[in-house]
Amino acid sequence: MDPRQREALKQKTTIAGISAVAGGVAWRIILANFLGWVSPTTAQQHTSDAVQAKVDQVLALFCADRFMAKRKGPPTNTPRTHCCLQAQISGIVVLGT
């Protein structure tokens, strides 16, 4: 192989490599922005956030009911515990079953 052919091959290889990388980046942008694809880590984070929001929503209702029940009932001499903490403990057991 003479030096001109070697240089032409090197140039073609460089262009092919740059084109492959640019095509990969463009494909990733198309997948993410237009087709809604996300990485597994991002999907797991979105799922975790959605589950936590739903658990908080359920526990907030339970906590509000407990608070209103304690507020309407006769005063007790038992040590006060935060109803949300109790709701979280109960909620984890209920949701875990």
GUKE-624583 format. One record per atom (N, C-alpha, C): atom name; x, y, z; chain; residue number from 1. Coordinates in Angstrom, 3 decimals. Each point is the difference from the previous one (the first is absolute). Layout:
REM residues N
SITE | a | xx | yy | zz | c | k
SITE | CA | X | Y | Z | A | NUM
...
END
This chain:
REM residues 97
SITE | a | xx | yy | zz | c | k
SITE | N | 0.859 | -1.173 | 0.000 | A | 1
SITE | CA | -0.859 | 1.173 | 0.000 | A | 1
SITE | C | 0.909 | 1.241 | 0.000 | A | 1
SITE | N | -0.234 | 0.868 | -0.931 | A | 2
SITE | CA | 0.837 | 1.193 | -0.066 | A | 2
SITE | C | -0.522 | 1.060 | 0.978 | A | 2
SITE | N | 0.778 | 1.025 | 0.279 | A | 3
SITE | CA | -0.379 | 1.012 | 0.995 | A | 3
SITE | C | -1.297 | 0.731 | -0.327 | A | 3
SITE | N | -0.301 | 0.216 | -1.272 | A | 4
SITE | CA | -1.254 | 0.689 | -0.346 | A | 4
SITE | C | -1.207 | -0.867 | 0.347 | A | 4
SITE | N | 0.086 | -1.276 | -0.297 | A | 5
SITE | CA | -1.101 | -0.900 | 0.327 | A | 5
SITE | C | -0.186 | -0.120 | 1.517 | A | 5
SITE | N | 1.120 | -0.062 | 0.693 | A | 6
SITE | CA | -0.041 | -0.084 | 1.463 | A | 6
SITE | C | -0.656 | 1.250 | 0.585 | A | 6
SITE | N | 0.363 | 1.168 | -0.507 | A | 7
SITE | CA | -0.586 | 1.267 | 0.479 | A | 7
SITE | C | -1.485 | 0.070 | -0.328 | A | 7
SITE | N | -0.395 | -0.453 | -1.178 | A | 8
SITE | CA | -1.415 | 0.003 | -0.379 | A | 8
SITE | C | -0.789 | -0.947 | 0.915 | A | 8
SITE | N | 0.551 | -1.161 | 0.293 | A | 9
SITE | CA | -0.664 | -0.953 | 0.890 | A | 9
SITE | C | -0.132 | 0.577 | 1.414 | A | 9
SITE | N | 1.040 | 0.666 | 0.477 | A | 10
SITE | CA | -0.035 | 0.616 | 1.328 | A | 10
SITE | C | -1.092 | 1.072 | 0.062 | A | 10
SITE | N | -0.091 | 0.792 | -1.059 | A | 11
SITE | CA | -1.010 | 1.062 | -0.047 | A | 11
SITE | C | -1.412 | -0.593 | -0.023 | A | 11
SITE | N | -0.205 | -1.034 | -0.797 | A | 12
SITE | CA | -1.313 | -0.646 | -0.073 | A | 12
SITE | C | -0.380 | -0.640 | 1.340 | A | 12
SITE | N | 0.969 | -0.595 | 0.653 | A | 13
SITE | CA | -0.250 | -0.616 | 1.305 | A | 13
SITE | C | -0.381 | 1.061 | 1.027 | A | 13
SITE | N | 0.676 | 1.125 | -0.018 | A | 14
SITE | CA | -0.313 | 1.095 | 0.927 | A | 14
SITE | C | -1.407 | 0.532 | -0.246 | A | 14
SITE | N | -0.347 | 0.197 | -1.259 | A | 15
SITE | CA | -1.341 | 0.499 | -0.341 | A | 15
SITE | C | -1.060 | -1.011 | 0.429 | A | 15
SITE | N | 0.271 | -1.281 | -0.225 | A | 16
SITE | CA | -0.953 | -1.042 | 0.388 | A | 16
SITE | C | -0.190 | -0.024 | 1.515 | A | 16
SITE | N | 1.075 | 0.153 | 0.745 | A | 17
SITE | CA | -0.093 | 0.013 | 1.463 | A | 17
SITE | C | -0.790 | 1.187 | 0.515 | A | 17
SITE | N | 0.275 | 1.163 | -0.543 | A | 18
SITE | CA | -0.724 | 1.209 | 0.404 | A | 18
SITE | C | -1.482 | -0.120 | -0.365 | A | 18
SITE | N | -0.289 | -0.553 | -1.174 | A | 19
SITE | CA | -1.385 | -0.183 | -0.426 | A | 19
SITE | C | -0.736 | -0.968 | 0.914 | A | 19
SITE | N | 0.660 | -1.055 | 0.410 | A | 20
SITE | CA | -0.630 | -0.978 | 0.893 | A | 20
SITE | C | -0.329 | 0.621 | 1.357 | A | 20
SITE | N | 0.930 | 0.765 | 0.542 | A | 21
SITE | CA | -0.236 | 0.657 | 1.286 | A | 21
SITE | C | -1.120 | 1.026 | -0.124 | A | 21
SITE | N | 0.030 | 0.805 | -1.057 | A | 22
SITE | CA | -1.045 | 1.015 | -0.194 | A | 22
SITE | C | -1.362 | -0.658 | -0.202 | A | 22
SITE | N | -0.042 | -1.110 | -0.736 | A | 23
SITE | CA | -1.252 | -0.725 | -0.189 | A | 23
SITE | C | -0.529 | -0.562 | 1.305 | A | 23
SITE | N | 0.886 | -0.514 | 0.834 | A | 24
SITE | CA | -0.415 | -0.511 | 1.318 | A | 24
SITE | C | -0.568 | 1.090 | 0.883 | A | 24
SITE | N | 0.645 | 1.137 | 0.014 | A | 25
SITE | CA | -0.484 | 1.134 | 0.791 | A | 25
SITE | C | -1.348 | 0.476 | -0.530 | A | 25
SITE | N | -0.131 | 0.103 | -1.310 | A | 26
SITE | CA | -1.274 | 0.439 | -0.593 | A | 26
SITE | C | -1.113 | -0.991 | 0.320 | A | 26
SITE | N | 0.295 | -1.298 | -0.090 | A | 27
SITE | CA | -1.002 | -1.022 | 0.309 | A | 27
SITE | C | -0.429 | 0.089 | 1.469 | A | 27
SITE | N | 0.934 | 0.215 | 0.891 | A | 28
SITE | CA | -0.318 | 0.132 | 1.426 | A | 28
SITE | C | -0.908 | 1.221 | 0.232 | A | 28
SITE | N | 0.279 | 1.103 | -0.662 | A | 29
SITE | CA | -0.830 | 1.206 | 0.133 | A | 29
SITE | C | -1.406 | -0.266 | -0.527 | A | 29
SITE | N | -0.087 | -0.675 | -1.132 | A | 30
SITE | CA | -1.319 | -0.315 | -0.558 | A | 30
SITE | C | -0.770 | -0.912 | 0.945 | A | 30
SITE | N | 0.653 | -1.030 | 0.519 | A | 31
SITE | CA | -0.670 | -0.919 | 0.927 | A | 31
SITE | C | -0.486 | 0.718 | 1.254 | A | 31
SITE | N | 0.852 | 0.821 | 0.565 | A | 32
SITE | CA | -0.324 | 0.647 | 1.265 | A | 32
SITE | C | -1.037 | 1.106 | -0.159 | A | 32
SITE | N | 0.164 | 0.837 | -1.003 | A | 33
SITE | CA | -0.856 | 1.175 | -0.112 | A | 33
SITE | C | -1.306 | -0.246 | -0.738 | A | 33
SITE | N | 0.020 | -0.845 | -0.991 | A | 34
SITE | CA | -1.186 | -0.155 | -0.834 | A | 34
SITE | C | -0.747 | -1.303 | 0.238 | A | 34
SITE | N | 0.689 | -1.035 | 0.421 | A | 35
SITE | CA | -0.646 | -1.290 | 0.192 | A | 35
SITE | C | -0.215 | -0.352 | 1.471 | A | 35
SITE | N | 0.489 | 0.820 | 0.920 | A | 36
SITE | CA | -0.257 | -0.185 | 1.424 | A | 36
SITE | C | 0.854 | -1.049 | 0.686 | A | 36
SITE | N | 1.069 | -0.452 | -0.619 | A | 37
SITE | CA | 0.853 | -1.000 | 0.614 | A | 37
SITE | C | 0.813 | 0.624 | 1.121 | A | 37
SITE | N | 0.156 | -0.722 | 1.112 | A | 38
SITE | CA | 0.855 | 0.433 | 1.102 | A | 38
SITE | C | 0.895 | -1.165 | 0.394 | A | 38
SITE | N | 1.071 | 0.313 | 0.662 | A | 39
SITE | CA | 0.918 | -1.046 | 0.440 | A | 39
SITE | C | -0.643 | -0.779 | 1.149 | A | 39
SITE | N | 0.457 | -1.202 | 0.267 | A | 40
SITE | CA | -0.565 | -0.784 | 1.104 | A | 40
SITE | C | 0.119 | 0.707 | 1.354 | A | 40
SITE | N | 1.077 | 0.703 | 0.214 | A | 41
SITE | CA | 0.177 | 0.720 | 1.269 | A | 41
SITE | C | -1.034 | 1.113 | 0.137 | A | 41
SITE | N | -0.237 | 0.733 | -1.072 | A | 42
SITE | CA | -0.995 | 1.071 | 0.039 | A | 42
SITE | C | -1.393 | -0.573 | 0.201 | A | 42
SITE | N | -0.296 | -1.105 | -0.670 | A | 43
SITE | CA | -1.311 | -0.645 | 0.165 | A | 43
SITE | C | -0.198 | -0.456 | 1.435 | A | 43
SITE | N | 1.039 | -0.548 | 0.605 | A | 44
SITE | CA | -0.091 | -0.443 | 1.388 | A | 44
SITE | C | -0.228 | 1.197 | 0.928 | A | 44
SITE | N | 0.659 | 1.109 | -0.253 | A | 45
SITE | CA | -0.175 | 1.201 | 0.814 | A | 45
SITE | C | -1.418 | 0.542 | -0.129 | A | 45
SITE | N | -0.538 | 0.037 | -1.229 | A | 46
SITE | CA | -1.373 | 0.466 | -0.206 | A | 46
SITE | C | -0.989 | -0.900 | 0.728 | A | 46
SITE | N | 0.223 | -1.301 | -0.056 | A | 47
SITE | CA | -0.874 | -0.952 | 0.678 | A | 47
SITE | C | 0.070 | 0.190 | 1.505 | A | 47
SITE | N | 1.197 | 0.152 | 0.514 | A | 48
SITE | CA | 0.180 | 0.199 | 1.433 | A | 48
SITE | C | -0.690 | 1.282 | 0.467 | A | 48
SITE | N | 0.137 | 1.069 | -0.774 | A | 49
SITE | CA | -0.653 | 1.266 | 0.349 | A | 49
SITE | C | -1.516 | -0.129 | -0.025 | A | 49
SITE | N | -0.534 | -0.709 | -0.995 | A | 50
SITE | CA | -1.449 | -0.176 | -0.101 | A | 50
SITE | C | -0.538 | -0.834 | 1.152 | A | 50
SITE | N | 0.720 | -1.050 | 0.365 | A | 51
SITE | CA | -0.429 | -0.847 | 1.119 | A | 51
SITE | C | 0.029 | 0.794 | 1.294 | A | 51
SITE | N | 1.056 | 0.768 | 0.216 | A | 52
SITE | CA | 0.099 | 0.789 | 1.230 | A | 52
SITE | C | -1.107 | 1.046 | 0.067 | A | 52
SITE | N | -0.329 | 0.620 | -1.119 | A | 53
SITE | CA | -1.079 | 0.993 | -0.019 | A | 53
SITE | C | -1.337 | -0.647 | 0.334 | A | 53
SITE | N | -0.240 | -1.195 | -0.528 | A | 54
SITE | CA | -1.260 | -0.697 | 0.281 | A | 54
SITE | C | -0.067 | -0.434 | 1.462 | A | 54
SITE | N | 1.100 | -0.489 | 0.545 | A | 55
SITE | CA | 0.029 | -0.389 | 1.416 | A | 55
SITE | C | -0.246 | 1.224 | 0.876 | A | 55
SITE | N | 0.627 | 1.119 | -0.325 | A | 56
SITE | CA | -0.215 | 1.231 | 0.763 | A | 56
SITE | C | -1.462 | 0.440 | -0.068 | A | 56
SITE | N | -0.610 | -0.151 | -1.159 | A | 57
SITE | CA | -1.404 | 0.382 | -0.160 | A | 57
SITE | C | -0.894 | -0.860 | 0.889 | A | 57
SITE | N | 0.231 | -1.295 | 0.003 | A | 58
SITE | CA | -0.807 | -0.910 | 0.823 | A | 58
SITE | C | 0.237 | 0.275 | 1.476 | A | 58
SITE | N | 1.245 | 0.189 | 0.386 | A | 59
SITE | CA | 0.319 | 0.225 | 1.410 | A | 59
SITE | C | -0.522 | 1.346 | 0.488 | A | 59
SITE | N | -0.045 | 0.991 | -0.869 | A | 60
SITE | CA | -0.519 | 1.311 | 0.401 | A | 60
SITE | C | -1.475 | -0.107 | 0.364 | A | 60
SITE | N | -0.764 | -0.758 | -0.759 | A | 61
SITE | CA | -1.412 | -0.195 | 0.326 | A | 61
SITE | C | -0.157 | -0.729 | 1.327 | A | 61
SITE | N | 0.786 | -1.033 | 0.195 | A | 62
SITE | CA | -0.051 | -0.765 | 1.243 | A | 62
SITE | C | 0.385 | 0.885 | 1.186 | A | 62
SITE | N | 1.037 | 0.795 | -0.172 | A | 63
SITE | CA | 0.469 | 0.880 | 1.071 | A | 63
SITE | C | -1.055 | 1.055 | 0.331 | A | 63
SITE | N | -0.635 | 0.558 | -1.017 | A | 64
SITE | CA | -1.028 | 1.014 | 0.238 | A | 64
SITE | C | -1.185 | -0.609 | 0.749 | A | 64
SITE | N | -0.405 | -1.200 | -0.350 | A | 65
SITE | CA | -1.090 | -0.673 | 0.713 | A | 65
SITE | C | 0.371 | -0.250 | 1.446 | A | 65
SITE | N | 1.200 | -0.454 | 0.233 | A | 66
SITE | CA | 0.449 | -0.261 | 1.384 | A | 66
SITE | C | 0.051 | 1.304 | 0.799 | A | 66
SITE | N | 0.495 | 1.052 | -0.641 | A | 67
SITE | CA | 0.093 | 1.281 | 0.686 | A | 67
SITE | C | -1.377 | 0.519 | 0.381 | A | 67
SITE | N | -0.932 | -0.090 | -0.936 | A | 68
SITE | CA | -1.359 | 0.478 | 0.278 | A | 68
SITE | C | -0.673 | -0.854 | 1.068 | A | 68
SITE | N | 0.260 | -1.296 | -0.002 | A | 69
SITE | CA | -0.581 | -0.879 | 1.012 | A | 69
SITE | C | 0.554 | 0.343 | 1.379 | A | 69
SITE | N | 1.280 | 0.256 | 0.102 | A | 70
SITE | CA | 0.597 | 0.363 | 1.286 | A | 70
SITE | C | -0.489 | 1.365 | 0.459 | A | 70
SITE | N | -0.219 | 0.880 | -0.939 | A | 71
SITE | CA | -0.414 | 1.354 | 0.326 | A | 71
SITE | C | -1.428 | 0.017 | 0.558 | A | 71
SITE | N | -0.876 | -0.852 | -0.553 | A | 72
SITE | CA | -1.393 | -0.033 | 0.428 | A | 72
SITE | C | -0.199 | -0.811 | 1.275 | A | 72
SITE | N | 0.863 | -0.946 | 0.237 | A | 73
SITE | CA | -0.166 | -0.892 | 1.142 | A | 73
SITE | C | 0.426 | 0.654 | 1.304 | A | 73
SITE | N | -0.260 | -0.701 | 1.119 | A | 74
SITE | CA | 0.408 | 0.529 | 1.294 | A | 74
SITE | C | 1.515 | 0.024 | 0.117 | A | 74
SITE | N | 0.528 | 0.929 | 0.760 | A | 75
SITE | CA | 1.451 | 0.053 | 0.170 | A | 75
SITE | C | 0.498 | -1.251 | 0.711 | A | 75
SITE | N | 1.147 | -0.454 | -0.390 | A | 76
SITE | CA | 0.569 | -1.189 | 0.622 | A | 76
SITE | C | 1.292 | 0.373 | 0.693 | A | 76
SITE | N | 0.396 | -0.853 | 0.922 | A | 77
SITE | CA | 1.245 | 0.218 | 0.731 | A | 77
SITE | C | 1.142 | -0.832 | -0.576 | A | 77
SITE | N | -0.233 | -0.631 | -1.125 | A | 78
SITE | CA | 1.056 | -0.818 | -0.601 | A | 78
SITE | C | 1.010 | 0.916 | -0.688 | A | 78
SITE | N | 1.233 | -0.452 | -0.075 | A | 79
SITE | CA | 0.992 | 0.825 | -0.691 | A | 79
SITE | C | -0.391 | 0.192 | -1.457 | A | 79
SITE | N | 0.205 | 1.205 | -0.465 | A | 80
SITE | CA | -0.385 | 0.322 | -1.370 | A | 80
SITE | C | 1.042 | -0.538 | -0.977 | A | 80
SITE | N | -0.512 | -0.650 | -1.017 | A | 81
SITE | CA | 0.857 | -0.425 | -1.100 | A | 81
SITE | C | -0.557 | 0.629 | -1.260 | A | 81
SITE | N | 0.846 | 0.268 | -0.886 | A | 82
SITE | CA | -0.422 | 0.659 | -1.228 | A | 82
SITE | C | -0.786 | -0.978 | -0.850 | A | 82
SITE | N | -1.206 | 0.388 | -0.399 | A | 83
SITE | CA | -0.874 | -0.918 | -0.738 | A | 83
SITE | C | 0.593 | -0.381 | -1.352 | A | 83
SITE | N | 0.774 | 0.885 | -0.606 | A | 84
SITE | CA | 0.571 | -0.335 | -1.305 | A | 84
SITE | C | 1.039 | -1.105 | 0.137 | A | 84
SITE | N | 0.751 | 0.008 | 1.097 | A | 85
SITE | CA | 0.972 | -1.061 | 0.211 | A | 85
SITE | C | -0.712 | -1.330 | 0.147 | A | 85
SITE | N | -1.095 | 0.003 | 0.756 | A | 86
SITE | CA | -0.764 | -1.223 | 0.145 | A | 86
SITE | C | -0.593 | -0.414 | -1.337 | A | 86
SITE | N | -0.449 | 0.964 | -0.781 | A | 87
SITE | CA | -0.587 | -0.299 | -1.304 | A | 87
SITE | C | 1.054 | -0.585 | -0.931 | A | 87
SITE | N | 1.206 | 0.516 | 0.059 | A | 88
SITE | CA | 1.041 | -0.528 | -0.863 | A | 88
SITE | C | 0.318 | -1.440 | 0.357 | A | 88
SITE | N | 0.067 | -0.275 | 1.295 | A | 89
SITE | CA | 0.292 | -1.362 | 0.419 | A | 89
SITE | C | -1.147 | -0.921 | -0.443 | A | 89
SITE | N | -1.235 | 0.422 | 0.224 | A | 90
SITE | CA | -1.140 | -0.799 | -0.413 | A | 90
SITE | C | -0.062 | -0.120 | -1.511 | A | 90
SITE | N | 0.274 | 1.101 | -0.705 | A | 91
SITE | CA | -0.065 | 0.011 | -1.456 | A | 91
SITE | C | 1.017 | -0.941 | -0.612 | A | 91
SITE | N | 1.188 | -0.049 | 0.562 | A | 92
SITE | CA | 1.020 | -0.882 | -0.546 | A | 92
SITE | C | -0.422 | -1.453 | 0.156 | A | 92
SITE | N | -0.588 | -0.319 | 1.147 | A | 93
SITE | CA | -0.455 | -1.359 | 0.225 | A | 93
SITE | C | -1.131 | -0.327 | -0.954 | A | 93
SITE | N | -0.966 | 0.911 | -0.149 | A | 94
SITE | CA | -1.151 | -0.245 | -0.878 | A | 94
SITE | C | 0.459 | -0.082 | -1.450 | A | 94
SITE | N | 0.863 | 0.936 | -0.427 | A | 95
SITE | CA | 0.423 | 0.013 | -1.390 | A | 95
SITE | C | 0.923 | -1.172 | -0.304 | A | 95
SITE | N | 0.696 | -0.485 | 1.025 | A | 96
SITE | CA | 0.929 | -1.105 | -0.209 | A | 96
SITE | C | -0.690 | -1.343 | -0.122 | A | 96
SITE | N | -1.261 | -0.082 | 0.409 | A | 97
SITE | CA | -0.692 | -1.296 | -0.057 | A | 97
SITE | C | -0.711 | -0.187 | -1.289 | A | 97
END
